């Protein structure tokens, strides 16, 4: 719990006794160990396993001052904190935090998804990083059935959104000195360490020679808290395919996923085109899924349910897409 610094005029001088030395030390009063110190714009943040301290340059004979800032907090690993837009974000043992001049708990819609599926015995491997191009904070962590980082959770600090996925990464670096963020991974198969890889992220549209499967799905929406059924008859997509390399006509699949009861699978009663493995309706006579290209003006469909969700996905090579503001033609359709 000891913090030491060298003399300002001589970085090799750590002895505070000479009259010309400004070397010194401070002891953190609470916690059992220092986890990490992170320099920010005006101070150095110091985490112990239970408290957060701020270390500030005073410019006096004392050189630095130490102040306890927050108690009863947690931090999951030494590399789980990162600074973006003058705000420090970090991952705790059971929640996410932000330091904006005060400590705040982030409102995370994925708390149970993340913290109910972490291998805490390997939590020291958890790393974080920024992707400033898209205003994102990334955390890579090992799931409960893995001894190595194999999943991620992302917080978009501009739009206040959370999303997640699976990927094997052991380190991340985002810097304005490079065009793309870089990350590393060392594959381990049956306990045997393979050759490591250095990846350029946000570069290209595919996973090397394979298509990069991607999708985004909304939460359920309803009318009047689900007391009434709703009928969806038409959709106007808003999809941009700028940057695609898949010939002249890239495409995505847009789905409207209906269900009648909370917690039930997405399905229309009597629908024979249902894939229980994917837990969603598939292409069938109900026309729930539709292929959309850059030339698609509108899509006609017929879906009736108490709750619905919206999903867009791509599984083809060379496709890069961006979702705008799609419109659904929905009306109330009774209560039974």
ABEGO torsion letter per residue (X at the ends): XBBBBBBAABAABABAABAABABBBBBBABEABBABBBBBAABBBBBBAABBBBBBBAGBAAGBBBBBABBGBBBABAAABBBBGGBBBBBBAABBBBBAGBBBBBBBAAAAAAAABBBAAAAAABBBBBBAAAGBBBBBBBBAABABBABBBBBBAAAGBBBBBBBBBABBBBBAABABBBBBBBBBBGGBBBBBBBBBBGBEABBEABBBBBBBBBBBBBBGGGABBBBBABBBBBBBABGBABEABBBBBBBBBBBABBGBBBBBBGBABBBAAAGBBBBBAAGABBBBBAABABBBBBBBBABBBBBBBBABBGBBBBBBBBBBBBBBBEAX
